[in-house]
């Protein structure tokens, strides 16, 4: 019975809406302080941000590679994250695109 309810919620987009809402509520501004390769996670390229968060440094669809000193800005109620290099916006990526 529980599996049926979860399947129905998924079919009608409940979990996608939750994901979208989480992105819309998120807000941060940070600078990249470190680049590294996470060997424990299959050699995944990563960056560490000034706010303590870590994100994957891999945006193949957009051909972007982040470098130390770049800034990332995500404003509340927006699905976009902006990349700044030398105080100029270099790219904006929609976080809902897969």
N, C-alpha and C positions, 0 to 999 in steps of 0.2 A: 504493500500500500504506500509506504513512504517513498519507494523508488518511483512509483507512478506519479506522485505529487512532484517530486524533483524533476522528472522528465517533462511534465507539463509546464512547470515554471521555466525550465530551460527553453522549451519550444516557443513560449510566448515572450522570450527575451528578458526575463527577470534578471538573470545573472549578467547579461550584457549591460543592462541599465545600471546595475550596481557598479560595474567596472567603470562606466562612463561617469557616474556620480562621484566615484572616488577620484577620478582624474580631475573633474571640475572643482572639487573641494581642495585639491592639493595646491600649495603655494610655496615657492622657495626661490631663493637667489643664492648662488654659490659659485665659487671659483674652483677650477681643477687644480689640485695640489700635488697629485701623483698619478703616474701611469704605470701599470704593471700587467703581467700575464698571470692569471690564476691557474697554476698548474694542476691543482686539485680538481678543477672544473673543466677539464679537457682543453687546457691552454686558451681559456677565454680572455680576450683583451678587456681590461677593466680600467676605470678611472676612479680615484677617490676625490670627493668634493670637500670643500672647506667646512661644510655643515656636518661632516662625518658620514654622509651617505656614500655608497659605492654603486656605480652603474656600469653596464656593459658598454665598451667603446667600440660599437659595431653598428653602423647604419648603412648597410650595403645598398639599399634602395635609393639613398640620397647621396652616396659617395662622400661621406663626411668622416673625418678622423679628428677627434679632439686632441688638443695638446695642452700641456701644463700652462696655466695662465688664462686659458679660455674661461669665459663665464657662461653660466646657464641660468635662464630666468623662466620660471613658470608662474603665471599669474592665476589667481583664483578666478573661477568661472570661465576659464579658457581651456581649450584642448591643445593649445600650441605651447611648445617650449622653444625659446629663442636661444641661439648660440651667438655669443659675442667674442670677437677677437680684436684686440687693440681698440676697445671701446666702440666698435662698429658692429652692427648686426651682420653676421655672415650667413645665417640660415635660420629658418623656422621649420619645425617639424610637428606634424599633427600626431599626438600620442594615441589617437584612436585608430590610425591606419595600421594595418597589419602587413 
